[in-house]
């Protein structure tokens, strides 16, 4: 198991905006062996978010489309393969070299609900 990261102040954590969103659409990113493109509904807004799960799952569309998950929504947008990614999927396992799983709410909650 990995070592616990350095201690941070609560104000650093308060800067991260993590929200529940529903993955409405999963599309292939042409030319990429890893990336898929999500269209995510956060109730008051939608975002395009790229995720490197193509190699980790047999059929990302079938496995995650329509599911709620946690996303970081206040990251600076980043252009990858010509597509602007406007957030990040908050998943579990990647850094520990296991097949990642979605971080999901215990039961369905309204899209846009904040963590914390």
C-alpha angles and dihedrals in degrees: 000000000000122000115260110261123246118289116265133196118255090243089066091054091046089061093064112089108206116178140173115250136170117238099230099175136015117197134177118252105226114233095018125107092196112028133090125178120233127199103206127194115215093173098244094042143011127224138197108227125179118215130187098224102114094100093042099058136045093223115005092183093056094040103048110014110114094019128120118235142162120267136181102233103179101063116123107263115257129200114225124171087353093302123111111230111206102191145349135263110242101222136167128235108019096108090048092055095246125122103278122241129198119266100231137176116259090243134004114290131177114287111257094036109149127230116239 
